[in-house]
Amino acid sequence: MGLIRIELENLRANPPSKTAVWPALERFLADMDAGRSGFFHLPARSSWERELAAIKPALAHRIPELDTFLHLGIGGSSLGAETIVRALGASRAPAFHFFNNIDPDWILHTLERVSPHKALLYVVTKSGGTMETLAQFAFLRQWLESRLGKERARNHVVFCTDPSKGDLRALALEWKIPTFEIPPSLGGRFSALSAVGLFPALVAGIDGARLLKGASDYRKRFLEQVEKSEIPDALSLASMLVDHARKNGRAMTVLMPYSQRLKTLSAWFTQLWAESLGKNGHGLTPIAATGATDQHSILQLLRDGPQDKTVGFVEVKGFDQTFDIQWHDPTLPAFDLLNGVTMNQLMDAELGATRQVLTNGARPHFTIVLPRLSAHTLGQTLYFLELLTALTGYLLEIDPFGQPGVEEGKILTKQRIVAAKRKLN
Amino acid sequence: MGLIRIELENLRANPPSKTAVWPALERFLADMDAGRSGFFHLPARSSWERELAAIKPALAHRIPELDTFLHLGIGGSSLGAETIVRALGASRAPAFHFFNNIDPDWILHTLERVSPHKALLYVVTKSGGTMETLAQFAFLRQWLESRLGKERARNHVVFCTDPSKGDLRALALEWKIPTFEIPPSLGGRFSALSAVGLFPALVAGIDGARLLKGASDYRKRFLEQVEKSEIPDALSLASMLVDHARKNGRAMTVLMPYSQRLKTLSAWFTQLWAESLGKNGHGLTPIAATGATDQHSILQLLRDGPQDKTVGFVEVKGFDQTFDIQWHDPTLPAFDLLNGVTMNQLMDAELGATRQVLTNGARPHFTIVLPRLSAHTLGQTLYFLELLTALTGYLLEIDPFGQPGVEEGKILTKQRIVAAKRKLN
């Protein structure tokens, strides 16, 4: 069973002292026990498997030739699911489209290649009232109904929302739509390992139980460290990031997985980090990157730009498949250099070189090392980054679980919609 | 003919004075006339159309059922092309895959759905020796040859590289591969409007001449302003961004198009901005975002986090298509609010609200307004952002056209490859 490992480099200039960080840890643990956020105990919840197993035969019956999964959701309702599916989805799984925006050209463009007979809509909104998601669903309902008829259209829809509140829950009851619950204490951005992400995982042929086992194993490790009065890795890293920000002005946190299949992990982390920590004039700014690609993009800035960032890598020790580069020809020196090397070795060489460049420039960085990319290691990684985010909030004395700043925008948007409608009438 | 427009808001706290900015402008113009970078005069080059027109019949002859375009390139060799294709590609065009990373699992996973008989490989490396791109090509050459045979495989390949140097040029001569030139003075990140982007555009059914016309029209406007001794818009914005960075510590530049089809534009801009400006301990850090999606991600941080950013929006005034949201039901208030509104209006309301939120919080922002999203407006936008980047470099007294910091990483990577090969033997 491969466990992920956290490696620190140049970060240790600011090693955390136990007296400084323990009070934050204790507040965090007390809040978790009081149910302040559902994420911490989520992996211990045992009912997901049952709920997910129950839906499988119903789905196969309703849509026998399922070939397209349309995921409707935005922000935390979308990114966790997309991270899991892009990282681990089987190549023979249905095509996944994540409708996380309201651009009508893009939606229509995407639908041109989709057959409603073979499509499943998964509508995810925690509150049941997210405007973008409801607007999309209103349109896709018409799209389905005009092609399949009213009754059959409903067979192509699954919801995920609050257990009792909101428009989507009301509709679920009226239309008898299979509907997963998002526990009220679980913020959207912490919901990847709930039905929000687990149902798409199921359809993509990913073992949800292994994802949860990964999270649960990481949680166990965290609690063991607490039990032994050691500073847990997530808290240790959180403390160093906070110190580098406060004392050295390193206000940005780069996350750069060296794996194309983990590209969405950076986007998910960006949302988690920004929305959890950007409060009261504080907050660290997340920067999403992907290796080796972005060595040809932001590396120049990471090496020679201002000393205002810490960089986190995600390293996948072994890819599932690899291949040799074969091109023996001394007259073509660039090809010849690569002759006999595997893609795995090339990726290793590039990550090693990038880390060396940062170390040489006294630029702090850390690495999350995954023995392989699997449901088990991804579950650990998601949970570790959630812990890291929450604990960073507690150290900054920011509540990581609210998002008060989003409200103003929602109210202003509604006012503008009402005004637009008034103009129409 | 719709021209793009630059709107500034809250940025004017630091209006540029002509005496402060004119010397940088004059150095820039002198360097452009001396051929320091090919991007400035690129739209005036008239040979693209001829070169591109010449390849069309050859292609149709070589691959009569072309359904997949495999773009091999990394950094600037990839992002400009992807930006254009994602923004404007016809829905009936071939499927485009941008192989901009070396993750072997991802490459093999993608190829599972591709038929080599119907695929075209476009291999782009300015130097002709980019390791990642050559490694991919070495593998894809085998993939093609094992399925099509050696001779026919070569019919499925087009190159884009230096006119005379490098391994790819040597191979082009040996194998007689159709090959576009990247002018030596044109840095990869400034090459979107050369054959690097124009050939994929052609295959995607996009009017390359209109892209160039857009760039050329914007260039004309810029030179007219210079002629009249007005501060050109790009310089005016550059100066305000630099001032906000120097005087107010706003070291980050967010680019947030409100259009899903412009999502890659942010990634392209990130590469352009980071690699051009991150030098000598200076540089502004780019943050890629997409509206309305990232209102549910970084908006919380933009509103309530530290005052360390300026935000740029890209607004598309009218989408090509739109649709009404129809859901009249007073018992479902969230749906009912949206009833009768178009997706266009919803997008407008969201962008307007987000701008208002920033204005209310005295957070500076600007908007690039596109009357519509078309080849003509995208050409203008790319050119404007290239001008903005170059001029920001001149104001910061940084050479925006080199990338010295990337070299160290390349050397270290090569050393590690040589070491890995030694171990094998």
Interface residues (C-beta under 8 A of the other chain):
Chain A: I74 G75 G76 L79 S91 N100 N101 I102 D103 P104 D105 W106 I107 L108 H109 E112 R113 G128 G129 M131 E132 L134 A135 A138 F139 R141 Q142 G166 D167 A170 L171 G188 A251 M252 S259 Q260 R261 T270 Q271 A274 E275 L277 G278 K279 N280 G281 H282 G283 T285 P286 I287 A288 T290 G291 A292 T293 D294 Q295 H296 S297 I298 L299 Q300 L301 L302 R303 D304 G305 P306 Q307 D308 K309 F319 D320 Q321 T322 F323 I325 Q326 W327 T331 L332 P333 A334 F335 L337 L338 G340 V341 T342 M343 N344 Q345 L346 M347 D348 A349 E350 G352 A353 T354 Q356 V357 N360 L373 Q403 P404 G405 V406 E408 G409 K410 L412 T413 K414 Q415 R416 I417 V418 A420 K421 L424
Chain B: I74 G75 G76 L79 S91 N100 N101 I102 D103 P104 D105 W106 I107 L108 H109 E112 R113 G128 G129 M131 E132 L134 A135 A138 F139 R141 Q142 G166 D167 A170 L171 G188 A251 M252 S259 Q260 R261 T270 Q271 A274 E275 L277 G278 K279 N280 G281 H282 G283 T285 P286 I287 A288 T290 G291 A292 T293 D294 Q295 H296 S297 I298 L299 Q300 L301 L302 R303 D304 G305 P306 Q307 D308 K309 F319 D320 Q321 T322 F323 I325 Q326 W327 T331 L332 P333 A334 F335 L337 L338 G340 V341 T342 M343 N344 Q345 L346 M347 D348 A349 E350 G352 A353 T354 Q356 V357 N360 L373 Q403 P404 G405 V406 E408 G409 K410 L412 T413 K414 Q415 R416 I417 V418 A420 K421 L424
